[in-house]
Amino acid sequence: MAWIVLIVSGTLEAVWATALGRSEGFSKPLPSIIFVAALAASMGGLAWAMRTLPVGTSYAVWVGIGAALTVAYAMATGTESVSLLKVLLLLGLVCCIVGLKLAH
């Protein structure tokens, strides 16, 4: 169960990171509210997962999922350029995240 919560929390990290960028310095209310809610849920889930999973592994998986999804979303929406190198690096990151899960 801790792994599922950690994956959801990593996904919420991508939500809050994207919302933070769209809040334009907290000048837009809706993205700012989404940021705060997703941040709280993401951190809460990370803290809960760390009760049973190793801290280093939990944090690395949480950050990796958040970073990969944030970049993938930005590329999918056109706010970040897509290149073969970026896609390969994201796939490498995902493989490393899966590797941490398998090594656990």
Biopython code that builds the backbone (N, CA, C, O; Angstrom):
import numpy as np
from Bio.PDB.StructureBuilder import StructureBuilder

atoms = [
    (1, "MET", "N", (0.814, -1.194, 0.000)),
    (1, "MET", "CA", (0.000, 0.000, 0.000)),
    (1, "MET", "C", (0.865, 1.270, 0.000)),
    (1, "MET", "O", (0.515, 2.274, -0.620)),
    (2, "ALA", "N", (2.008, 1.204, 0.712)),
    (2, "ALA", "CA", (2.881, 2.376, 0.784)),
    (2, "ALA", "C", (3.387, 2.769, -0.599)),
    (2, "ALA", "O", (3.541, 3.954, -0.893)),
    (3, "TRP", "N", (3.645, 1.777, -1.447)),
    (3, "TRP", "CA", (4.120, 2.089, -2.804)),
    (3, "TRP", "C", (3.048, 2.793, -3.620)),
    (3, "TRP", "O", (3.351, 3.716, -4.377)),
    (4, "ILE", "N", (1.814, 2.375, -3.477)),
    (4, "ILE", "CA", (0.714, 3.019, -4.207)),
    (4, "ILE", "C", (0.570, 4.473, -3.755)),
    (4, "ILE", "O", (0.417, 5.372, -4.581)),
    (5, "VAL", "N", (0.619, 4.699, -2.439)),
    (5, "VAL", "CA", (0.522, 6.052, -1.911)),
    (5, "VAL", "C", (1.700, 6.893, -2.409)),
    (5, "VAL", "O", (1.529, 8.062, -2.753)),
    (6, "LEU", "N", (2.881, 6.303, -2.448)),
    (6, "LEU", "CA", (4.062, 7.022, -2.921)),
    (6, "LEU", "C", (3.927, 7.406, -4.395)),
    (6, "LEU", "O", (4.301, 8.514, -4.778)),
    (7, "ILE", "N", (3.406, 6.519, -5.212)),
    (7, "ILE", "CA", (3.219, 6.813, -6.640)),
    (7, "ILE", "C", (2.178, 7.921, -6.830)),
    (7, "ILE", "O", (2.369, 8.823, -7.647)),
    (8, "VAL", "N", (1.092, 7.851, -6.084)),
    (8, "VAL", "CA", (0.077, 8.908, -6.162)),
    (8, "VAL", "C", (0.671, 10.237, -5.690)),
    (8, "VAL", "O", (0.409, 11.282, -6.287)),
    (9, "SER", "N", (1.456, 10.200, -4.638)),
    (9, "SER", "CA", (2.092, 11.411, -4.122)),
    (9, "SER", "C", (3.062, 12.004, -5.131)),
    (9, "SER", "O", (3.145, 13.224, -5.274)),
    (10, "GLY", "N", (3.803, 11.139, -5.839)),
    (10, "GLY", "CA", (4.704, 11.609, -6.892)),
    (10, "GLY", "C", (3.938, 12.251, -8.032)),
    (10, "GLY", "O", (4.384, 13.239, -8.615)),
    (11, "THR", "N", (2.789, 11.686, -8.345)),
    (11, "THR", "CA", (1.938, 12.263, -9.385)),
    (11, "THR", "C", (1.431, 13.638, -8.946)),
    (11, "THR", "O", (1.383, 14.577, -9.741)),
    (12, "LEU", "N", (1.058, 13.741, -7.685)),
    (12, "LEU", "CA", (0.600, 15.035, -7.163)),
    (12, "LEU", "C", (1.727, 16.058, -7.129)),
    (12, "LEU", "O", (1.473, 17.262, -7.185)),
    (13, "GLU", "N", (2.975, 15.588, -7.037)),
    (13, "GLU", "CA", (4.090, 16.525, -7.122)),
    (13, "GLU", "C", (4.108, 17.200, -8.489)),
    (13, "GLU", "O", (4.353, 18.402, -8.593)),
    (14, "ALA", "N", (3.847, 16.421, -9.535)),
    (14, "ALA", "CA", (3.781, 17.001, -10.879)),
    (14, "ALA", "C", (2.629, 17.996, -10.988)),
    (14, "ALA", "O", (2.742, 19.014, -11.670)),
    (15, "VAL", "N", (1.521, 17.696, -10.312)),
    (15, "VAL", "CA", (0.364, 18.612, -10.324)),
    (15, "VAL", "C", (0.740, 19.934, -9.663)),
    (15, "VAL", "O", (0.492, 21.003, -10.221)),
    (16, "TRP", "N", (1.340, 19.863, -8.469)),
    (16, "TRP", "CA", (1.649, 21.122, -7.793)),
    (16, "TRP", "C", (2.752, 21.899, -8.493)),
    (16, "TRP", "O", (2.734, 23.130, -8.491)),
    (17, "ALA", "N", (3.715, 21.202, -9.094)),
    (17, "ALA", "CA", (4.770, 21.914, -9.822)),
    (17, "ALA", "C", (4.200, 22.646, -11.035)),
    (17, "ALA", "O", (4.571, 23.786, -11.312)),
    (18, "THR", "N", (3.308, 21.991, -11.744)),
    (18, "THR", "CA", (2.678, 22.609, -12.906)),
    (18, "THR", "C", (1.794, 23.777, -12.474)),
    (18, "THR", "O", (1.811, 24.840, -13.096)),
    (19, "ALA", "N", (1.024, 23.574, -11.408)),
    (19, "ALA", "CA", (0.159, 24.647, -10.905)),
    (19, "ALA", "C", (0.983, 25.842, -10.433)),
    (19, "ALA", "O", (0.587, 26.992, -10.625)),
    (20, "LEU", "N", (2.123, 25.566, -9.818)),
    (20, "LEU", "CA", (2.992, 26.654, -9.365)),
    (20, "LEU", "C", (3.450, 27.503, -10.547)),
    (20, "LEU", "O", (3.459, 28.731, -10.470)),
    (21, "GLY", "N", (3.824, 26.849, -11.627)),
    (21, "GLY", "CA", (4.234, 27.583, -12.821)),
    (21, "GLY", "C", (3.099, 28.401, -13.417)),
    (21, "GLY", "O", (3.314, 29.506, -13.914)),
    (22, "ARG", "N", (1.906, 27.859, -13.366)),
    (22, "ARG", "CA", (0.750, 28.563, -13.938)),
    (22, "ARG", "C", (0.175, 29.638, -13.018)),
    (22, "ARG", "O", (-0.634, 30.459, -13.452)),
    (23, "SER", "N", (0.587, 29.636, -11.756)),
    (23, "SER", "CA", (0.051, 30.623, -10.814)),
    (23, "SER", "C", (0.645, 32.013, -11.037)),
    (23, "SER", "O", (0.142, 33.005, -10.510)),
    (24, "GLU", "N", (1.715, 32.074, -11.820)),
    (24, "GLU", "CA", (2.398, 33.343, -12.113)),
    (24, "GLU", "C", (2.680, 34.125, -10.829)),
    (24, "GLU", "O", (2.224, 35.253, -10.642)),
    (25, "GLY", "N", (3.457, 33.472, -9.949)),
    (25, "GLY", "CA", (3.831, 34.129, -8.691)),
    (25, "GLY", "C", (2.669, 34.272, -7.730)),
    (25, "GLY", "O", (2.608, 35.236, -6.967)),
    (26, "PHE", "N", (1.753, 33.330, -7.761)),
    (26, "PHE", "CA", (0.554, 33.319, -6.919)),
    (26, "PHE", "C", (-0.396, 34.479, -7.227)),
    (26, "PHE", "O", (-1.177, 34.890, -6.369)),
    (27, "SER", "N", (-0.326, 35.001, -8.445)),
    (27, "SER", "CA", (-1.232, 36.088, -8.822)),
    (27, "SER", "C", (-2.537, 35.561, -9.424)),
    (27, "SER", "O", (-3.502, 36.314, -9.553)),
    (28, "LYS", "N", (-2.577, 34.285, -9.791)),
    (28, "LYS", "CA", (-3.802, 33.674, -10.312)),
    (28, "LYS", "C", (-4.373, 32.749, -9.242)),
    (28, "LYS", "O", (-3.696, 31.820, -8.803)),
    (29, "PRO", "N", (-5.615, 32.995, -8.817)),
    (29, "PRO", "CA", (-6.175, 32.246, -7.681)),
    (29, "PRO", "C", (-6.329, 30.734, -7.910)),
    (29, "PRO", "O", (-5.911, 29.949, -7.059)),
    (30, "LEU", "N", (-6.912, 30.312, -9.021)),
    (30, "LEU", "CA", (-7.188, 28.886, -9.197)),
    (30, "LEU", "C", (-5.912, 28.044, -9.205)),
    (30, "LEU", "O", (-5.838, 27.069, -8.457)),
    (31, "PRO", "N", (-4.902, 28.379, -10.020)),
    (31, "PRO", "CA", (-3.668, 27.584, -9.952)),
    (31, "PRO", "C", (-3.002, 27.649, -8.577)),
    (31, "PRO", "O", (-2.369, 26.682, -8.154)),
    (32, "SER", "N", (-3.136, 28.763, -7.884)),
    (32, "SER", "CA", (-2.552, 28.898, -6.544)),
    (32, "SER", "C", (-3.233, 27.954, -5.554)),
    (32, "SER", "O", (-2.573, 27.337, -4.717)),
    (33, "ILE", "N", (-4.554, 27.850, -5.658)),
    (33, "ILE", "CA", (-5.311, 26.939, -4.787)),
    (33, "ILE", "C", (-4.960, 25.487, -5.103)),
    (33, "ILE", "O", (-4.768, 24.676, -4.196)),
    (34, "ILE", "N", (-4.878, 25.165, -6.390)),
    (34, "ILE", "CA", (-4.498, 23.803, -6.794)),
    (34, "ILE", "C", (-3.107, 23.486, -6.279)),
    (34, "ILE", "O", (-2.860, 22.376, -5.807)),
    (35, "PHE", "N", (-2.189, 24.450, -6.362)),
    (35, "PHE", "CA", (-0.834, 24.259, -5.863)),
    (35, "PHE", "C", (-0.848, 23.883, -4.384)),
    (35, "PHE", "O", (-0.233, 22.892, -3.990)),
    (36, "VAL", "N", (-1.542, 24.663, -3.572)),
    (36, "VAL", "CA", (-1.551, 24.429, -2.124)),
    (36, "VAL", "C", (-2.167, 23.067, -1.800)),
    (36, "VAL", "O", (-1.622, 22.316, -0.990)),
    (37, "ALA", "N", (-3.293, 22.749, -2.424)),
    (37, "ALA", "CA", (-3.968, 21.476, -2.149)),
    (37, "ALA", "C", (-3.114, 20.290, -2.586)),
    (37, "ALA", "O", (-2.969, 19.323, -1.839)),
    (38, "ALA", "N", (-2.546, 20.359, -3.794)),
    (38, "ALA", "CA", (-1.727, 19.251, -4.288)),
    (38, "ALA", "C", (-0.438, 19.118, -3.488)),
    (38, "ALA", "O", (0.027, 18.006, -3.240)),
    (39, "LEU", "N", (0.139, 20.243, -3.083)),
    (39, "LEU", "CA", (1.354, 20.205, -2.270)),
    (39, "LEU", "C", (1.089, 19.517, -0.933)),
    (39, "LEU", "O", (1.861, 18.656, -0.509)),
    (40, "ALA", "N", (0.011, 19.893, -0.280)),
    (40, "ALA", "CA", (-0.322, 19.290, 1.015)),
    (40, "ALA", "C", (-0.567, 17.788, 0.881)),
    (40, "ALA", "O", (-0.073, 17.000, 1.688)),
    (41, "ALA", "N", (-1.325, 17.399, -0.131)),
    (41, "ALA", "CA", (-1.619, 15.977, -0.332)),
    (41, "ALA", "C", (-0.356, 15.207, -0.715)),
    (41, "ALA", "O", (-0.137, 14.090, -0.246)),
    (42, "SER", "N", (0.464, 15.802, -1.560)),
    (42, "SER", "CA", (1.693, 15.150, -1.991)),
    (42, "SER", "C", (2.653, 14.936, -0.821)),
    (42, "SER", "O", (3.194, 13.844, -0.650)),
    (43, "MET", "N", (2.861, 15.967, -0.027)),
    (43, "MET", "CA", (3.753, 15.860, 1.128)),
    (43, "MET", "C", (3.189, 14.900, 2.178)),
    (43, "MET", "O", (3.929, 14.128, 2.788)),
    (44, "GLY", "N", (1.890, 14.957, 2.377)),
    (44, "GLY", "CA", (1.261, 14.044, 3.323)),
    (44, "GLY", "C", (1.424, 12.590, 2.904)),
    (44, "GLY", "O", (1.719, 11.726, 3.731)),
    (45, "GLY", "N", (1.234, 12.326, 1.629)),
    (45, "GLY", "CA", (1.413, 10.966, 1.128)),
    (45, "GLY", "C", (2.856, 10.504, 1.219)),
    (45, "GLY", "O", (3.126, 9.355, 1.570)),
    (46, "LEU", "N", (3.780, 11.396, 0.903)),
    (46, "LEU", "CA", (5.205, 11.060, 1.025)),
    (46, "LEU", "C", (5.541, 10.727, 2.471)),
    (46, "LEU", "O", (6.213, 9.733, 2.743)),
    (47, "ALA", "N", (5.076, 11.555, 3.396)),
    (47, "ALA", "CA", (5.345, 11.306, 4.813)),
    (47, "ALA", "C", (4.755, 9.973, 5.262)),
    (47, "ALA", "O", (5.383, 9.233, 6.019)),
    (48, "TRP", "N", (3.556, 9.676, 4.794)),
    (48, "TRP", "CA", (2.909, 8.411, 5.172)),
    (48, "TRP", "C", (3.689, 7.220, 4.622)),
    (48, "TRP", "O", (3.905, 6.235, 5.328)),
    (49, "ALA", "N", (4.112, 7.313, 3.357)),
    (49, "ALA", "CA", (4.861, 6.205, 2.748)),
    (49, "ALA", "C", (6.200, 5.996, 3.439)),
    (49, "ALA", "O", (6.678, 4.867, 3.543)),
    (50, "MET", "N", (6.805, 7.080, 3.912)),
    (50, "MET", "CA", (8.107, 6.978, 4.581)),
    (50, "MET", "C", (8.025, 6.289, 5.942)),
    (50, "MET", "O", (9.055, 5.969, 6.537)),
    (51, "ARG", "N", (6.834, 6.063, 6.427)),
    (51, "ARG", "CA", (6.707, 5.322, 7.692)),
    (51, "ARG", "C", (7.153, 3.879, 7.521)),
    (51, "ARG", "O", (7.632, 3.259, 8.471)),
    (52, "THR", "N", (6.997, 3.332, 6.296)),
    (52, "THR", "CA", (7.371, 1.926, 6.091)),
    (52, "THR", "C", (8.456, 1.741, 5.035)),
    (52, "THR", "O", (9.127, 0.709, 5.029)),
    (53, "LEU", "N", (8.642, 2.701, 4.153)),
    (53, "LEU", "CA", (9.664, 2.597, 3.113)),
    (53, "LEU", "C", (10.900, 3.395, 3.520)),
    (53, "LEU", "O", (10.793, 4.361, 4.277)),
    (54, "PRO", "N", (12.069, 2.998, 3.024)),
    (54, "PRO", "CA", (13.279, 3.754, 3.344)),
    (54, "PRO", "C", (13.176, 5.202, 2.845)),
    (54, "PRO", "O", (12.624, 5.461, 1.776)),
    (55, "VAL", "N", (13.710, 6.125, 3.624)),
    (55, "VAL", "CA", (13.607, 7.548, 3.308)),
    (55, "VAL", "C", (14.259, 7.860, 1.959)),
    (55, "VAL", "O", (13.655, 8.543, 1.132)),
    (56, "GLY", "N", (15.462, 7.379, 1.729)),
    (56, "GLY", "CA", (16.177, 7.672, 0.488)),
    (56, "GLY", "C", (15.442, 7.168, -0.737)),
    (56, "GLY", "O", (15.302, 7.885, -1.728)),
    (57, "THR", "N", (14.977, 5.943, -0.669)),
    (57, "THR", "CA", (14.235, 5.362, -1.791)),
    (57, "THR", "C", (12.924, 6.103, -2.009)),
    (57, "THR", "O", (12.567, 6.420, -3.144)),
    (58, "SER", "N", (12.210, 6.376, -0.928)),
    (58, "SER", "CA", (10.927, 7.084, -1.042)),
    (58, "SER", "C", (11.107, 8.436, -1.700)),
    (58, "SER", "O", (10.372, 8.790, -2.622)),
    (59, "TYR", "N", (12.085, 9.189, -1.225)),
    (59, "TYR", "CA", (12.283, 10.529, -1.756)),
    (59, "TYR", "C", (12.710, 10.485, -3.219)),
    (59, "TYR", "O", (12.223, 11.270, -4.033)),
    (60, "ALA", "N", (13.617, 9.571, -3.554)),
    (60, "ALA", "CA", (14.081, 9.466, -4.940)),
    (60, "ALA", "C", (12.941, 9.088, -5.886)),
    (60, "ALA", "O", (12.829, 9.651, -6.975)),
    (61, "VAL", "N", (12.110, 8.156, -5.484)),
    (61, "VAL", "CA", (10.976, 7.743, -6.312)),
    (61, "VAL", "C", (9.979, 8.888, -6.439)),
    (61, "VAL", "O", (9.481, 9.151, -7.534)),
    (62, "TRP", "N", (9.681, 9.569, -5.343)),
    (62, "TRP", "CA", (8.735, 10.689, -5.339)),
    (62, "TRP", "C", (9.202, 11.807, -6.266)),
    (62, "TRP", "O", (8.433, 12.300, -7.091)),
    (63, "VAL", "N", (10.457, 12.201, -6.128)),
    (63, "VAL", "CA", (11.009, 13.261, -6.973)),
    (63, "VAL", "C", (11.068, 12.818, -8.430)),
    (63, "VAL", "O", (10.725, 13.584, -9.330)),
    (64, "GLY", "N", (11.500, 11.588, -8.660)),
    (64, "GLY", "CA", (11.620, 11.088, -10.029)),
    (64, "GLY", "C", (10.290, 11.052, -10.755)),
    (64, "GLY", "O", (10.191, 11.470, -11.909)),
    (65, "ILE", "N", (9.267, 10.552, -10.076)),
    (65, "ILE", "CA", (7.934, 10.516, -10.686)),
    (65, "ILE", "C", (7.458, 11.939, -10.976)),
    (65, "ILE", "O", (6.963, 12.226, -12.066)),
    (66, "GLY", "N", (7.608, 12.813, -10.006)),
    (66, "GLY", "CA", (7.174, 14.199, -10.186)),
    (66, "GLY", "C", (7.901, 14.890, -11.322)),
    (66, "GLY", "O", (7.281, 15.565, -12.143)),
    (67, "ALA", "N", (9.211, 14.724, -11.373)),
    (67, "ALA", "CA", (10.003, 15.373, -12.425)),
    (67, "ALA", "C", (9.651, 14.819, -13.801)),
    (67, "ALA", "O", (9.456, 15.580, -14.748)),
    (68, "ALA", "N", (9.572, 13.507, -13.912)),
    (68, "ALA", "CA", (9.277, 12.887, -15.209)),
    (68, "ALA", "C", (7.899, 13.307, -15.717)),
    (68, "ALA", "O", (7.744, 13.654, -16.887)),
    (69, "LEU", "N", (6.902, 13.273, -14.836)),
    (69, "LEU", "CA", (5.550, 13.648, -15.261)),
    (69, "LEU", "C", (5.434, 15.134, -15.571)),
    (69, "LEU", "O", (4.706, 15.522, -16.485)),
    (70, "THR", "N", (6.143, 15.966, -14.820)),
    (70, "THR", "CA", (6.102, 17.410, -15.075)),
    (70, "THR", "C", (6.667, 17.723, -16.453)),
    (70, "THR", "O", (6.070, 18.486, -17.212)),
    (71, "VAL", "N", (7.809, 17.139, -16.779)),
    (71, "VAL", "CA", (8.427, 17.376, -18.092)),
    (71, "VAL", "C", (7.576, 16.757, -19.204)),
    (71, "VAL", "O", (7.379, 17.375, -20.250)),
    (72, "ALA", "N", (7.074, 15.545, -18.983)),
    (72, "ALA", "CA", (6.254, 14.891, -20.003)),
    (72, "ALA", "C", (4.987, 15.706, -20.291)),
    (72, "ALA", "O", (4.592, 15.860, -21.447)),
    (73, "TYR", "N", (4.359, 16.222, -19.240)),
    (73, "TYR", "CA", (3.165, 17.045, -19.422)),
    (73, "TYR", "C", (3.501, 18.328, -20.179)),
    (73, "TYR", "O", (2.764, 18.740, -21.074)),
    (74, "ALA", "N", (4.607, 18.948, -19.816)),
    (74, "ALA", "CA", (5.013, 20.183, -20.499)),
    (74, "ALA", "C", (5.295, 19.917, -21.972)),
    (74, "ALA", "O", (4.960, 20.741, -22.823)),
    (75, "MET", "N", (5.900, 18.787, -22.280)),
    (75, "MET", "CA", (6.153, 18.451, -23.691)),
    (75, "MET", "C", (4.845, 18.141, -24.412)),
    (75, "MET", "O", (4.667, 18.519, -25.570)),
    (76, "ALA", "N", (3.932, 17.455, -23.731)),
    (76, "ALA", "CA", (2.656, 17.096, -24.361)),
    (76, "ALA", "C", (1.787, 18.324, -24.644)),
    (76, "ALA", "O", (1.039, 18.348, -25.621)),
    (77, "THR", "N", (1.890, 19.338, -23.788)),
    (77, "THR", "CA", (1.086, 20.547, -23.981)),
    (77, "THR", "C", (1.792, 21.601, -24.828)),
    (77, "THR", "O", (1.212, 22.640, -25.144)),
    (78, "GLY", "N", (3.030, 21.335, -25.189)),
    (78, "GLY", "CA", (3.759, 22.255, -26.056)),
    (78, "GLY", "C", (4.472, 23.380, -25.341)),
    (78, "GLY", "O", (5.028, 24.264, -25.994)),
    (79, "THR", "N", (4.474, 23.375, -24.010)),
    (79, "THR", "CA", (5.183, 24.433, -23.290)),
    (79, "THR", "C", (6.674, 24.146, -23.165)),
    (79, "THR", "O", (7.444, 25.013, -22.753)),
    (80, "GLU", "N", (7.076, 22.944, -23.518)),
    (80, "GLU", "CA", (8.487, 22.584, -23.558)),
    (80, "GLU", "C", (8.738, 21.816, -24.846)),
    (80, "GLU", "O", (7.906, 21.025, -25.291)),
    (81, "SER", "N", (9.883, 22.061, -25.426)),
    (81, "SER", "CA", (10.195, 21.403, -26.699)),
    (81, "SER", "C", (10.447, 19.911, -26.485)),
    (81, "SER", "O", (10.877, 19.470, -25.419)),
    (82, "VAL", "N", (10.164, 19.161, -27.535)),
    (82, "VAL", "CA", (10.363, 17.714, -27.518)),
    (82, "VAL", "C", (11.584, 17.391, -28.373)),
    (82, "VAL", "O", (11.743, 17.904, -29.481)),
    (83, "SER", "N", (12.430, 16.538, -27.840)),
    (83, "SER", "CA", (13.560, 16.060, -28.625)),
    (83, "SER", "C", (13.795, 14.595, -28.275)),
    (83, "SER", "O", (13.381, 14.120, -27.218)),
    (84, "LEU", "N", (14.451, 13.906, -29.163)),
    (84, "LEU", "CA", (14.748, 12.496, -28.931)),
    (84, "LEU", "C", (15.588, 12.342, -27.665)),
    (84, "LEU", "O", (15.356, 11.429, -26.873)),
    (85, "LEU", "N", (16.550, 13.217, -27.475)),
    (85, "LEU", "CA", (17.406, 13.141, -26.294)),
    (85, "LEU", "C", (16.593, 13.288, -25.011)),
    (85, "LEU", "O", (16.795, 12.530, -24.063)),
    (86, "LYS", "N", (15.676, 14.252, -24.972)),
    (86, "LYS", "CA", (14.837, 14.449, -23.786)),
    (86, "LYS", "C", (13.977, 13.216, -23.506)),
    (86, "LYS", "O", (13.853, 12.785, -22.359)),
    (87, "VAL", "N", (13.393, 12.658, -24.551)),
    (87, "VAL", "CA", (12.553, 11.473, -24.380)),
    (87, "VAL", "C", (13.390, 10.310, -23.853)),
    (87, "VAL", "O", (12.952, 9.598, -22.949)),
    (88, "LEU", "N", (14.574, 10.108, -24.399)),
    (88, "LEU", "CA", (15.445, 9.026, -23.938)),
    (88, "LEU", "C", (15.877, 9.241, -22.489)),
    (88, "LEU", "O", (15.938, 8.286, -21.715)),
    (89, "LEU", "N", (16.173, 10.466, -22.119)),
    (89, "LEU", "CA", (16.549, 10.753, -20.742)),
    (89, "LEU", "C", (15.386, 10.524, -19.781)),
    (89, "LEU", "O", (15.584, 10.017, -18.677)),
    (90, "LEU", "N", (14.184, 10.892, -20.190)),
    (90, "LEU", "CA", (13.008, 10.618, -19.358)),
    (90, "LEU", "C", (12.782, 9.119, -19.194)),
    (90, "LEU", "O", (12.450, 8.648, -18.106)),
    (91, "LEU", "N", (12.964, 8.376, -20.280)),
    (91, "LEU", "CA", (12.829, 6.915, -20.187)),
    (91, "LEU", "C", (13.880, 6.336, -19.250)),
    (91, "LEU", "O", (13.598, 5.406, -18.495)),
    (92, "GLY", "N", (15.095, 6.883, -19.297)),
    (92, "GLY", "CA", (16.136, 6.447, -18.377)),
    (92, "GLY", "C", (15.764, 6.726, -16.932)),
    (92, "GLY", "O", (16.006, 5.902, -16.050)),
    (93, "LEU", "N", (15.176, 7.890, -16.695)),
    (93, "LEU", "CA", (14.737, 8.246, -15.349)),
    (93, "LEU", "C", (13.663, 7.278, -14.867)),
    (93, "LEU", "O", (13.713, 6.803, -13.733)),
    (94, "VAL", "N", (12.711, 6.991, -15.713)),
    (94, "VAL", "CA", (11.642, 6.051, -15.353)),
    (94, "VAL", "C", (12.223, 4.666, -15.060)),
    (94, "VAL", "O", (11.802, 4.004, -14.112)),
    (95, "CYS", "N", (13.178, 4.232, -15.864)),
    (95, "CYS", "CA", (13.819, 2.933, -15.617)),
    (95, "CYS", "C", (14.535, 2.925, -14.266)),
    (95, "CYS", "O", (14.505, 1.917, -13.560)),
    (96, "CYS", "N", (15.167, 4.015, -13.907)),
    (96, "CYS", "CA", (15.837, 4.104, -12.607)),
    (96, "CYS", "C", (14.815, 4.044, -11.464)),
    (96, "CYS", "O", (15.073, 3.418, -10.436)),
    (97, "ILE", "N", (13.671, 4.686, -11.637)),
    (97, "ILE", "CA", (12.627, 4.654, -10.621)),
    (97, "ILE", "C", (12.114, 3.220, -10.441)),
    (97, "ILE", "O", (11.964, 2.744, -9.315)),
    (98, "VAL", "N", (11.852, 2.549, -11.544)),
    (98, "VAL", "CA", (11.406, 1.148, -11.491)),
    (98, "VAL", "C", (12.486, 0.289, -10.838)),
    (98, "VAL", "O", (12.184, -0.614, -10.059)),
    (99, "GLY", "N", (13.740, 0.575, -11.160)),
    (99, "GLY", "CA", (14.850, -0.165, -10.569)),
    (99, "GLY", "C", (14.885, -0.017, -9.054)),
    (99, "GLY", "O", (15.156, -0.990, -8.351)),
    (100, "LEU", "N", (14.619, 1.175, -8.540)),
    (100, "LEU", "CA", (14.583, 1.370, -7.093)),
    (100, "LEU", "C", (13.476, 0.547, -6.468)),
    (100, "LEU", "O", (13.651, -0.015, -5.386)),
    (101, "LYS", "N", (12.345, 0.471, -7.136)),
    (101, "LYS", "CA", (11.234, -0.347, -6.616)),
    (101, "LYS", "C", (11.629, -1.813, -6.614)),
    (101, "LYS", "O", (11.378, -2.517, -5.636)),
    (102, "LEU", "N", (12.240, -2.284, -7.690)),
    (102, "LEU", "CA", (12.625, -3.686, -7.781)),
    (102, "LEU", "C", (13.732, -4.041, -6.800)),
    (102, "LEU", "O", (13.776, -5.163, -6.296)),
    (103, "ALA", "N", (14.622, -3.099, -6.526)),
    (103, "ALA", "CA", (15.714, -3.337, -5.593)),
    (103, "ALA", "C", (15.227, -3.366, -4.149)),
    (103, "ALA", "O", (15.908, -3.893, -3.268)),
    (104, "HIS", "N", (14.055, -2.803, -3.912)),
    (104, "HIS", "CA", (13.517, -2.763, -2.547)),
    (104, "HIS", "C", (13.093, -4.158, -2.173)),
    (104, "HIS", "O", (12.605, -4.379, -1.065)),
]
sb = StructureBuilder()
sb.init_structure("model")
sb.init_model(0)
sb.init_chain("A")
sb.init_seg("    ")
for serial, (resi, resn, name, xyz) in enumerate(atoms, 1):
    if name == "N":
        sb.init_residue(resn, " ", resi, " ")
    sb.init_atom(name, np.array(xyz, "f"), 0.0, 1.0, " ", f" {name:<3s}", serial, name[0])
structure = sb.get_structure()
